[in-house]
Amino acid sequence: MTTLTAEKITPDNVAAACQLAVEPHQKDFVAPVAVSLAEAYTQPEVAWPRLILDDGEPVAFVMGGFNPGAELDFFRCGIWRLNVGAGVQGRGHGRFAVETVLEEARRRGQQAATVLWLPAEGGPEGFYLKLGFRPTGQTFNGEVVGRVEL
């Protein structure tokens, strides 16, 4: 049995986080980890980036966002990014990453969380639907807004 953990991004693991790459056909659906970390750096009070480790090996990156004052309600609490490494998908790493963000949302007293995805073949829609997210009927920059009650 493997041990999954979520670690803060530190000087010791930032290079490993930036080396995570999704499957080639998924590159149109998510920004590289380095871009996500740059965005987190500019919004440290709301961005919540974490490196997911499987028995100490980097397998995924997730970034939650917690901004109760955001103008758009779907940016107040949710998953901003999820990158699961090529070759390790389908093993529960993505589910663990999402659950880690949702656990933090609950800890912060949130009642719901959101995620946005591109509605395209090969995209993450099925994954998020399996985890309980449901389309809200809203879109943002062509992406579907999904929401899950906590």
C-alpha positions in Angstrom: 0.0 0.0 0.0 1.3 3.4 -0.9 1.2 6.6 1.2 -0.1 9.7 -0.4 0.7 13.1 1.1 0.2 16.7 0.2 3.2 19.0 0.8 3.6 22.8 0.7 5.8 24.0 -2.1 9.2 24.7 -0.6 12.7 25.5 -1.9 13.4 21.8 -1.5 10.6 20.5 -3.7 9.8 23.4 -6.2 12.0 21.9 -8.9 10.3 18.5 -8.6 6.9 20.2 -8.8 7.9 22.1 -11.9 9.1 18.9 -13.6 5.7 17.3 -13.4 4.2 17.0 -16.8 0.8 15.8 -17.9 0.2 13.4 -20.8 0.9 15.2 -24.1 -2.8 15.1 -25.2 -3.7 17.0 -21.9 -1.5 20.0 -22.4 -4.3 22.1 -23.8 -6.4 21.5 -20.6 -4.0 22.8 -17.9 -1.1 25.2 -17.5 2.3 23.9 -16.6 3.1 23.8 -12.9 5.7 26.5 -13.2 3.0 28.9 -14.6 0.7 27.9 -11.7 3.4 28.6 -9.2 4.1 32.0 -10.7 0.4 32.8 -10.3 0.5 31.6 -6.8 3.5 33.8 -6.0 1.5 36.8 -7.1 -1.5 35.9 -4.9 0.0 34.3 -1.8 -2.9 35.3 0.3 -5.4 33.3 -1.8 -3.5 30.6 -3.7 -2.9 27.2 -2.0 -0.5 25.1 -4.1 0.5 21.6 -3.0 2.7 18.9 -4.4 1.2 15.4 -4.1 3.7 12.6 -3.2 3.2 8.9 -3.5 5.7 7.2 -1.0 7.8 10.4 -1.3 7.7 10.6 -5.1 6.1 13.6 -6.8 3.0 12.5 -8.8 0.7 15.5 -9.0 0.3 19.2 -8.3 -2.9 20.8 -7.1 -3.7 24.5 -6.5 -6.7 25.5 -4.5 -7.9 29.1 -4.3 -9.5 30.6 -1.3 -10.7 34.2 -1.8 -14.0 34.9 0.0 -14.0 38.4 -1.4 -13.6 37.5 -5.1 -16.0 39.3 -7.4 -17.0 36.1 -9.2 -18.5 33.6 -6.9 -16.8 30.6 -8.5 -13.4 32.0 -7.7 -14.1 32.2 -3.9 -13.3 28.6 -3.1 -12.2 25.9 -5.4 -9.6 24.1 -7.4 -7.6 26.3 -9.7 -5.2 23.7 -11.1 -4.7 20.0 -11.2 -1.8 18.3 -12.9 -1.4 14.6 -12.6 1.9 13.3 -13.9 2.1 11.4 -17.2 2.3 7.7 -16.6 0.8 7.7 -13.1 -2.8 8.7 -13.9 -5.7 6.4 -12.9 -4.1 5.5 -9.6 -6.1 7.8 -7.3 -3.6 10.7 -7.2 -6.0 13.2 -8.8 -8.8 12.1 -6.5 -6.5 12.5 -3.5 -5.4 16.0 -4.7 -9.0 17.1 -5.1 -10.0 15.7 -1.8 -7.1 17.6 -0.2 -8.4 20.9 -1.5 -11.9 20.0 -0.4 -10.7 19.1 3.1 -9.0 22.5 3.3 -12.2 24.2 2.2 -14.2 22.5 4.9 -11.5 23.4 7.4 -12.0 27.0 6.4 -15.8 26.7 6.9 -16.8 26.7 3.2 -20.0 25.1 2.1 -19.2 24.5 -1.6 -16.2 24.4 -4.0 -15.8 25.0 -7.7 -13.7 23.9 -10.6 -13.6 25.0 -14.2 -12.9 22.8 -17.2 -12.8 22.9 -21.0 -15.7 20.9 -22.4 -13.7 18.9 -24.9 -13.0 15.3 -25.8 -10.1 14.1 -23.7 -10.7 16.8 -21.1 -11.3 16.4 -17.3 -15.0 16.7 -17.3 -15.7 13.0 -16.6 -13.2 13.0 -13.8 -14.8 15.9 -12.0 -18.3 14.6 -12.5 -17.2 11.3 -10.9 -16.1 13.3 -7.9 -19.5 14.9 -7.5 -19.0 18.3 -9.3 -22.0 19.4 -11.3 -22.2 22.1 -14.0 -23.7 25.2 -12.6 -24.9 26.4 -16.0 -22.2 29.2 -16.0 -19.2 29.4 -18.2 -16.1 31.5 -18.0 -13.8 32.1 -21.0 -15.3 29.0 -22.6 -14.9 26.8 -19.5 -17.7 25.0 -17.7 -18.1 26.0 -14.0 -18.6 23.0 -11.9 -19.6 23.0 -8.2 -19.7 20.5 -5.4 -21.5 20.9 -2.1 -19.3 20.2 0.9 
